[in-house]
Amino acid sequence: MSKITFLGAGSTVFAKNVLGDCMLTPALQDFELALYDINAERLADSERMLLNLVKTTRSSCRIVVYHNRKEALRHAKYVVNAIQVGGYEPCTVTDFEIPKKYGLRQTIADTVGIGGIFRNLRTIPVLLDFAKDMQEVCPDAWFLNYTNPMAVLTNVMNTYGGIRTIGLCHSVQSCIPDLFYDLGLDVEGVQSHIAGINHMAWLLEVSKDGVDLYPEIKRRALEKQQNKHHDMVRYELMFKFGYYVTESSEHSAEYHPYFIKSTAPELIERYHIPLDEYPRRCVSQINSWKQLREQLIHNKELEHEKSGEYASRIFEAMETGVPFKFGGNVMNTGLITNLPSEACVEVPCFADRSGIHTTHIGALPPQLAALNRTNINTQLLTIEAAITSKKEHIYHAAMLDPHTSAELTLDQIVALCDDLIEAHGSWLPLFQS
Protein backbone atom coordinates (compact mmCIF):
# COMPACT_ATOMS: atom_id res chain seq x y z
CA MET A 1 0.00 0.00 0.00
CA SER A 2 1.34 3.44 -0.96
CA LYS A 3 1.60 6.01 1.79
CA ILE A 4 1.09 9.75 2.28
CA THR A 5 2.48 11.04 5.57
CA PHE A 6 1.14 14.25 7.09
CA LEU A 7 3.51 15.92 9.58
CA GLY A 8 1.62 18.38 11.74
CA ALA A 9 -1.63 16.46 11.36
CA GLY A 10 -3.00 18.20 14.45
CA SER A 11 -3.72 21.11 12.11
CA THR A 12 -7.20 19.67 11.78
CA VAL A 13 -8.73 22.09 9.27
CA PHE A 14 -5.75 21.91 6.96
CA ALA A 15 -5.58 18.12 7.30
CA LYS A 16 -9.24 17.99 6.29
CA ASN A 17 -8.51 20.00 3.14
CA VAL A 18 -5.40 18.14 2.03
CA LEU A 19 -6.33 14.61 3.06
CA GLY A 20 -10.03 15.06 2.31
CA ASP A 21 -8.97 16.02 -1.22
CA CYS A 22 -6.92 12.82 -1.39
CA MET A 23 -9.97 10.77 -0.37
CA LEU A 24 -11.88 12.26 -3.31
CA THR A 25 -9.12 11.51 -5.81
CA PRO A 26 -9.58 8.16 -7.63
CA ALA A 27 -5.85 7.68 -8.25
CA LEU A 28 -5.15 7.91 -4.50
CA GLN A 29 -7.62 5.28 -3.31
CA ASP A 30 -6.11 2.52 -1.16
CA PHE A 31 -3.33 4.88 0.00
CA GLU A 32 -2.43 4.86 3.67
CA LEU A 33 -2.85 8.35 5.12
CA ALA A 34 -0.32 8.43 7.97
CA LEU A 35 -0.87 11.05 10.67
CA TYR A 36 1.83 12.40 12.98
CA ASP A 37 1.87 15.29 15.45
CA ILE A 38 3.61 16.00 18.74
CA ASN A 39 0.28 17.15 20.23
CA ALA A 40 -1.50 13.90 21.06
CA GLU A 41 -4.87 15.57 21.75
CA ARG A 42 -4.96 17.44 18.44
CA LEU A 43 -3.74 14.32 16.65
CA ALA A 44 -6.63 12.30 18.11
CA ASP A 45 -9.05 15.03 17.01
CA SER A 46 -7.79 14.84 13.45
CA GLU A 47 -7.99 11.05 13.49
CA ARG A 48 -11.65 11.11 14.53
CA MET A 49 -12.49 13.75 11.94
CA LEU A 50 -10.73 11.88 9.12
CA LEU A 51 -12.30 8.54 10.07
CA ASN A 52 -15.72 10.17 9.73
CA LEU A 53 -14.65 11.64 6.40
CA VAL A 54 -13.51 8.27 5.08
CA LYS A 55 -17.03 6.96 5.62
CA THR A 56 -18.90 9.90 4.13
CA THR A 57 -16.61 10.10 1.08
CA ARG A 58 -16.72 6.28 0.72
CA SER A 59 -12.97 6.36 0.28
CA SER A 60 -10.79 3.26 0.47
CA CYS A 61 -7.93 5.28 1.97
CA ARG A 62 -6.78 3.98 5.34
CA ILE A 63 -6.19 6.36 8.30
CA VAL A 64 -3.26 5.34 10.52
CA VAL A 65 -2.01 7.35 13.50
CA TYR A 66 1.64 7.21 14.54
CA HIS A 67 3.31 8.42 17.71
CA ASN A 68 6.78 7.63 16.37
CA ARG A 69 7.85 10.03 13.62
CA LYS A 70 10.25 7.69 11.90
CA GLU A 71 7.60 4.99 11.66
CA ALA A 72 5.13 7.52 10.30
CA LEU A 73 7.63 8.31 7.55
CA ARG A 74 8.73 4.74 6.84
CA HIS A 75 8.07 3.82 3.17
CA ALA A 76 6.17 7.07 2.54
CA LYS A 77 5.83 8.05 -1.11
CA TYR A 78 4.74 11.60 -0.33
CA VAL A 79 5.19 13.73 2.80
CA VAL A 80 3.16 16.85 3.62
CA ASN A 81 4.66 19.27 6.13
CA ALA A 82 2.38 21.69 8.02
CA ILE A 83 4.12 22.19 11.36
CA GLN A 84 4.63 25.33 13.43
CA VAL A 85 7.51 25.26 15.89
CA GLY A 86 6.87 27.15 19.12
CA GLY A 87 3.24 28.00 18.44
CA TYR A 88 1.47 31.23 19.25
CA GLU A 89 2.62 30.97 22.86
CA PRO A 90 5.36 31.40 23.66
CA CYS A 91 7.18 31.98 20.38
CA THR A 92 4.93 34.16 18.23
CA VAL A 93 4.26 36.39 21.24
CA THR A 94 8.01 36.67 21.78
CA ASP A 95 8.60 37.53 18.11
CA PHE A 96 6.20 40.48 18.39
CA GLU A 97 6.57 41.78 21.93
CA ILE A 98 10.36 42.05 22.28
CA PRO A 99 10.82 44.03 19.02
CA LYS A 100 8.11 46.44 20.24
CA LYS A 101 10.44 47.42 23.11
CA TYR A 102 12.78 48.74 20.42
CA GLY A 103 10.00 50.52 18.55
CA LEU A 104 9.98 47.87 15.80
CA ARG A 105 6.42 47.01 14.76
CA GLN A 106 5.30 44.09 12.56
CA THR A 107 2.14 42.80 10.92
CA ILE A 108 2.60 39.04 10.29
CA ALA A 109 6.27 38.25 11.06
CA ASP A 110 6.35 34.80 9.45
CA THR A 111 8.54 35.30 6.38
CA VAL A 112 11.39 37.80 6.70
CA GLY A 113 11.79 40.64 9.17
CA ILE A 114 12.97 39.96 12.68
CA GLY A 115 10.03 37.63 13.34
CA GLY A 116 10.67 35.64 10.18
CA ILE A 117 14.36 35.25 11.02
CA PHE A 118 13.60 33.75 14.43
CA ARG A 119 10.77 31.57 13.15
CA ASN A 120 13.30 30.14 10.69
CA LEU A 121 15.91 29.56 13.38
CA ARG A 122 13.38 27.60 15.45
CA THR A 123 12.16 25.54 12.51
CA ILE A 124 15.26 24.69 10.46
CA PRO A 125 16.70 22.17 12.99
CA VAL A 126 13.34 20.38 13.17
CA LEU A 127 13.10 20.08 9.40
CA LEU A 128 16.67 18.79 9.21
CA ASP A 129 15.66 16.12 11.73
CA PHE A 130 12.77 15.22 9.38
CA ALA A 131 15.27 15.02 6.53
CA LYS A 132 17.55 12.72 8.54
CA ASP A 133 14.66 10.35 9.22
CA MET A 134 13.55 10.48 5.59
CA GLN A 135 17.03 9.69 4.32
CA GLU A 136 16.84 6.52 6.39
CA VAL A 137 13.26 5.33 5.82
CA CYS A 138 11.88 7.04 2.68
CA PRO A 139 14.77 8.65 0.76
CA ASP A 140 12.85 8.84 -2.52
CA ALA A 141 9.75 10.54 -1.12
CA TRP A 142 8.60 13.95 -2.28
CA PHE A 143 8.37 16.50 0.55
CA LEU A 144 5.60 19.08 0.10
CA ASN A 145 6.34 22.00 2.39
CA TYR A 146 3.46 24.26 3.44
CA THR A 147 5.26 25.72 6.47
CA ASN A 148 6.50 29.32 6.61
CA PRO A 149 9.00 30.81 6.19
CA MET A 150 8.53 29.08 2.85
CA ALA A 151 11.60 30.14 0.87
CA VAL A 152 14.17 29.39 3.57
CA LEU A 153 12.70 26.08 4.70
CA THR A 154 12.28 24.77 1.16
CA ASN A 155 15.85 25.87 0.40
CA VAL A 156 17.22 24.10 3.49
CA MET A 157 15.44 20.83 2.75
CA ASN A 158 16.78 20.78 -0.81
CA THR A 159 20.27 22.09 -0.11
CA TYR A 160 21.12 20.58 3.27
CA GLY A 161 18.44 17.96 3.82
CA GLY A 162 19.01 16.13 0.54
CA ILE A 163 15.25 15.63 0.16
CA ARG A 164 13.25 16.32 -2.99
CA THR A 165 11.21 19.29 -1.81
CA ILE A 166 8.63 21.58 -3.36
CA GLY A 167 7.25 24.57 -1.45
CA LEU A 168 3.54 25.33 -1.84
CA CYS A 169 1.91 28.66 -0.99
CA HIS A 170 -1.56 30.06 -1.55
CA SER A 171 -0.48 33.52 -2.70
CA VAL A 172 0.11 32.66 -6.37
CA GLN A 173 -3.14 30.77 -6.87
CA SER A 174 -5.21 33.50 -5.19
CA CYS A 175 -3.46 36.45 -6.86
CA ILE A 176 -5.57 36.81 -10.02
CA PRO A 177 -8.96 35.82 -8.52
CA ASP A 178 -8.59 38.21 -5.58
CA LEU A 179 -7.26 41.12 -7.65
CA PHE A 180 -9.94 40.80 -10.31
CA TYR A 181 -12.72 40.44 -7.73
CA ASP A 182 -11.56 43.59 -5.93
CA LEU A 183 -11.47 45.58 -9.17
CA GLY A 184 -14.73 44.21 -10.57
CA LEU A 185 -13.06 42.46 -13.49
CA ASP A 186 -14.08 39.15 -15.07
CA VAL A 187 -11.46 36.46 -14.46
CA GLU A 188 -12.82 34.07 -17.11
CA GLY A 189 -10.26 33.39 -19.86
CA VAL A 190 -7.49 35.44 -18.26
CA GLN A 191 -3.89 34.35 -18.94
CA SER A 192 -1.15 35.29 -16.49
CA HIS A 193 2.56 34.78 -15.89
CA ILE A 194 3.89 34.98 -12.32
CA ALA A 195 7.45 34.57 -10.99
CA GLY A 196 9.77 35.86 -8.27
CA ILE A 197 10.26 34.62 -4.71
CA ASN A 198 7.71 33.38 -2.20
CA HIS A 199 5.47 36.17 -0.90
CA MET A 200 7.16 38.51 -3.39
CA ALA A 201 6.41 37.00 -6.77
CA TRP A 202 5.27 39.33 -9.53
CA LEU A 203 2.36 39.38 -11.92
CA LEU A 204 4.62 39.83 -14.94
CA GLU A 205 1.95 39.49 -17.62
CA VAL A 206 -1.84 39.45 -17.55
CA SER A 207 -3.99 39.35 -20.67
CA LYS A 208 -7.27 38.20 -22.17
CA ASP A 209 -7.72 37.32 -25.85
CA GLY A 210 -4.27 38.75 -26.51
CA VAL A 211 -5.08 42.13 -24.91
CA ASP A 212 -2.82 43.40 -22.10
CA LEU A 213 -5.01 43.97 -19.03
CA TYR A 214 -2.48 45.93 -16.99
CA PRO A 215 -3.62 49.39 -18.22
CA GLU A 216 -7.20 48.68 -17.10
CA ILE A 217 -6.02 47.13 -13.82
CA LYS A 218 -3.97 50.22 -13.01
CA ARG A 219 -6.80 52.58 -14.03
CA ARG A 220 -9.28 50.87 -11.71
CA ALA A 221 -6.68 50.51 -8.94
CA LEU A 222 -5.97 54.25 -9.07
CA GLU A 223 -9.66 54.99 -8.64
CA LYS A 224 -9.97 52.53 -5.76
CA GLN A 225 -6.88 53.95 -4.06
CA GLN A 226 -8.76 57.22 -3.42
CA ASN A 227 -10.59 55.51 -0.54
CA LYS A 228 -9.47 53.18 2.25
CA HIS A 229 -9.38 49.50 1.33
CA HIS A 230 -7.53 46.35 2.39
CA ASP A 231 -4.95 46.23 -0.42
CA MET A 232 -3.46 49.72 -0.44
CA VAL A 233 0.16 48.68 0.04
CA ARG A 234 0.17 46.37 -2.98
CA TYR A 235 -1.46 48.99 -5.19
CA GLU A 236 1.13 51.55 -4.11
CA LEU A 237 3.95 49.12 -4.91
CA MET A 238 2.36 48.52 -8.34
CA PHE A 239 2.17 52.24 -9.07
CA LYS A 240 5.79 52.82 -8.03
CA PHE A 241 7.45 49.64 -9.40
CA GLY A 242 5.10 48.80 -12.27
CA TYR A 243 3.87 45.33 -11.28
CA TYR A 244 1.43 43.74 -8.84
CA VAL A 245 2.89 41.46 -6.15
CA THR A 246 1.32 38.17 -5.13
CA GLU A 247 1.24 38.41 -1.34
CA SER A 248 -1.24 40.49 0.64
CA SER A 249 -0.76 44.08 1.73
CA GLU A 250 -0.48 43.14 5.41
CA HIS A 251 2.46 40.88 4.53
CA SER A 252 4.01 43.21 1.96
CA ALA A 253 4.01 46.18 4.34
CA GLU A 254 6.80 44.60 6.40
CA TYR A 255 8.92 43.31 3.49
CA HIS A 256 9.98 46.84 2.50
CA PRO A 257 11.34 49.92 4.29
CA TYR A 258 8.60 52.23 3.02
CA PHE A 259 5.42 51.64 5.02
CA ILE A 260 5.94 50.95 8.74
CA LYS A 261 8.10 53.83 9.96
CA SER A 262 8.29 55.30 13.45
CA THR A 263 9.31 58.62 11.87
CA ALA A 264 6.18 58.64 9.71
CA PRO A 265 3.39 57.10 11.83
CA GLU A 266 0.74 58.62 9.54
CA LEU A 267 1.58 55.95 6.94
CA ILE A 268 -0.15 53.29 9.06
CA GLU A 269 -3.48 55.09 8.67
CA ARG A 270 -2.81 56.23 5.11
CA TYR A 271 -2.14 52.69 3.84
CA HIS A 272 -4.54 50.96 6.24
CA ILE A 273 -1.78 48.75 7.69
CA PRO A 274 -2.92 46.28 10.39
CA LEU A 275 -0.07 46.19 12.91
CA ASP A 276 -0.01 43.03 15.06
CA GLU A 277 -2.38 41.34 12.62
CA TYR A 278 -1.01 37.82 13.05
CA PRO A 279 -1.37 37.72 16.87
CA ARG A 280 -4.97 38.90 16.47
CA ARG A 281 -5.64 36.07 14.00
CA CYS A 282 -4.06 33.55 16.37
CA VAL A 283 -6.20 34.66 19.30
CA SER A 284 -9.32 34.57 17.13
CA GLN A 285 -8.54 31.05 15.92
CA ILE A 286 -7.84 29.83 19.45
CA ASN A 287 -11.13 31.31 20.68
CA SER A 288 -13.17 29.86 17.83
CA TRP A 289 -11.60 26.39 17.93
CA LYS A 290 -13.93 24.99 20.61
CA GLN A 291 -17.02 25.56 18.47
CA LEU A 292 -15.27 24.52 15.26
CA ARG A 293 -13.96 21.40 16.97
CA GLU A 294 -17.51 20.23 17.68
CA GLN A 295 -18.46 20.77 14.04
CA LEU A 296 -15.49 18.80 12.74
CA ILE A 297 -14.69 16.09 15.27
CA HIS A 298 -18.05 14.73 16.38
CA ASN A 299 -19.96 15.14 13.13
CA LYS A 300 -20.41 11.63 11.74
CA GLU A 301 -22.10 13.15 8.67
CA LEU A 302 -19.14 15.43 7.95
CA GLU A 303 -18.75 16.06 4.24
CA HIS A 304 -15.95 17.42 2.10
CA GLU A 305 -15.78 19.19 -1.23
CA LYS A 306 -12.46 19.33 -2.98
CA SER A 307 -10.49 22.39 -1.91
CA GLY A 308 -8.10 24.49 -3.93
CA GLU A 309 -5.02 22.94 -2.29
CA TYR A 310 -2.37 21.73 -4.73
CA ALA A 311 -1.19 18.62 -2.85
CA SER A 312 -3.73 16.02 -4.04
CA ARG A 313 -3.50 17.33 -7.60
CA ILE A 314 0.27 16.97 -7.57
CA PHE A 315 -0.02 13.44 -6.20
CA GLU A 316 -2.65 12.63 -8.82
CA ALA A 317 -0.41 13.89 -11.63
CA MET A 318 2.47 11.78 -10.38
CA GLU A 319 0.26 8.71 -10.12
CA THR A 320 -1.54 9.09 -13.47
CA GLY A 321 0.96 10.95 -15.63
CA VAL A 322 -1.64 13.59 -16.49
CA PRO A 323 0.25 16.90 -16.03
CA PHE A 324 -0.81 19.46 -13.45
CA LYS A 325 0.49 23.04 -13.58
CA PHE A 326 0.97 25.11 -10.42
CA GLY A 327 3.15 27.75 -8.80
CA GLY A 328 5.92 26.15 -6.80
CA ASN A 329 8.96 27.10 -4.73
CA VAL A 330 12.16 25.50 -6.02
CA MET A 331 15.88 26.14 -6.13
CA ASN A 332 17.01 28.69 -8.70
CA THR A 333 18.78 26.39 -11.13
CA GLY A 334 19.15 29.13 -13.73
CA LEU A 335 15.40 29.73 -13.74
CA ILE A 336 15.52 33.47 -12.92
CA THR A 337 18.81 34.71 -14.28
CA ASN A 338 19.12 37.94 -12.27
CA LEU A 339 18.53 36.29 -8.88
CA PRO A 340 21.19 34.29 -6.96
CA SER A 341 21.58 30.61 -7.77
CA GLU A 342 21.59 29.87 -4.01
CA ALA A 343 18.07 31.28 -3.66
CA CYS A 344 14.71 29.55 -3.64
CA VAL A 345 12.41 31.05 -6.26
CA GLU A 346 8.70 30.79 -7.03
CA VAL A 347 7.96 29.88 -10.65
CA PRO A 348 5.40 27.97 -12.73
CA CYS A 349 5.93 24.22 -12.34
CA PHE A 350 4.17 21.11 -13.54
CA ALA A 351 3.96 17.61 -12.12
CA ASP A 352 3.65 14.34 -14.00
CA ARG A 353 4.66 10.71 -13.52
CA SER A 354 8.37 11.56 -13.72
CA GLY A 355 8.24 14.18 -10.97
CA ILE A 356 8.11 17.98 -10.77
CA HIS A 357 9.43 20.15 -13.59
CA THR A 358 10.26 23.85 -13.49
CA THR A 359 9.92 26.72 -15.95
CA HIS A 360 12.76 28.92 -17.20
CA ILE A 361 11.83 32.57 -16.67
CA GLY A 362 14.94 34.52 -17.71
CA ALA A 363 15.53 37.95 -16.21
CA LEU A 364 12.92 39.75 -14.15
CA PRO A 365 12.47 43.49 -14.72
CA PRO A 366 15.51 44.94 -12.92
CA GLN A 367 13.57 46.82 -10.24
CA LEU A 368 11.67 43.64 -9.31
CA ALA A 369 14.83 41.54 -9.10
CA ALA A 370 16.37 44.25 -6.91
CA LEU A 371 13.41 44.13 -4.51
CA ASN A 372 13.60 40.33 -4.41
CA ARG A 373 17.31 40.45 -3.62
CA THR A 374 16.71 42.63 -0.55
CA ASN A 375 14.71 39.75 0.95
CA ILE A 376 16.97 37.01 -0.42
CA ASN A 377 19.94 38.59 1.39
CA THR A 378 18.24 38.05 4.75
CA GLN A 379 17.04 34.57 3.77
CA LEU A 380 20.51 33.34 2.84
CA LEU A 381 22.17 34.77 5.94
CA THR A 382 19.50 33.20 8.14
CA ILE A 383 20.34 29.84 6.56
CA GLU A 384 24.05 30.54 7.16
CA ALA A 385 23.33 31.22 10.84
CA ALA A 386 21.32 28.01 11.25
CA ILE A 387 23.81 25.77 9.45
CA THR A 388 26.99 27.19 11.04
CA SER A 389 25.50 28.01 14.48
CA LYS A 390 27.32 31.34 14.25
CA LYS A 391 25.42 34.04 16.11
CA GLU A 392 27.00 36.83 14.05
CA HIS A 393 25.08 35.67 11.00
CA ILE A 394 21.81 36.25 12.88
CA TYR A 395 22.95 39.83 13.33
CA HIS A 396 23.90 40.04 9.65
CA ALA A 397 20.51 38.71 8.56
CA ALA A 398 18.73 41.30 10.72
CA MET A 399 21.03 44.13 9.66
CA LEU A 400 20.21 43.45 6.02
CA ASP A 401 16.47 43.07 6.53
CA PRO A 402 14.83 46.06 4.80
CA HIS A 403 12.30 46.92 7.52
CA THR A 404 14.53 46.24 10.53
CA SER A 405 17.49 48.19 9.12
CA ALA A 406 15.25 51.14 8.23
CA GLU A 407 14.08 51.45 11.84
CA LEU A 408 17.02 50.50 14.08
CA THR A 409 20.73 51.28 14.41
CA LEU A 410 23.35 48.54 14.14
CA ASP A 411 23.80 48.42 17.91
CA GLN A 412 20.05 48.27 18.47
CA ILE A 413 19.77 45.36 16.03
CA VAL A 414 22.46 43.39 17.83
CA ALA A 415 20.83 44.06 21.20
CA LEU A 416 17.41 43.07 19.86
CA CYS A 417 18.76 39.80 18.45
CA ASP A 418 20.47 39.03 21.76
CA ASP A 419 17.24 39.69 23.65
CA LEU A 420 15.31 37.41 21.29
CA ILE A 421 17.90 34.64 21.58
CA GLU A 422 17.70 34.83 25.37
CA ALA A 423 13.89 34.94 25.41
CA HIS A 424 13.56 31.95 23.09
CA GLY A 425 15.85 29.91 25.37
CA SER A 426 15.47 26.20 24.66
CA TRP A 427 13.72 26.88 21.37
CA LEU A 428 17.15 27.97 20.05
CA PRO A 429 19.55 25.53 21.75
CA LEU A 430 22.38 26.12 19.25
CA PHE A 431 22.66 29.77 20.21
CA GLN A 432 22.54 29.56 24.00
CA SER A 433 25.83 30.37 25.77
Secondary structure by P-SEA (a helix, b strand, c coil): cbbbbbccccaaaaaaaaaaaaaaccccccccbbbbbccaaaaaaaaaaaaaaaaaacccbbbbbbcccccccccccbbbbbccccccccaaaaaccccccccccccccccccaaaaaaaaacaaaaaaaaaaaacccccbbbbbcccccaaaaaaaaaccccbbbbbbccccaaaaaaaaaacccccccccccccccccccccccccccccaaaaaaaaaaaaaccccccaaaaaaaaacccccccccccccccccccccccccccccccccccaaaaaaaaaaaaaaaaaaaaccccccccccccccaaaaaaaaaacccbbbbbbbbccccccccccccbbbbcbbbbccccbbbbbbccccaaaaaaaaaaaaaaaaaaaaaaaccaaaaaaaaaacaaaaacccaaaaaaaaaaaaaaaccccccccc
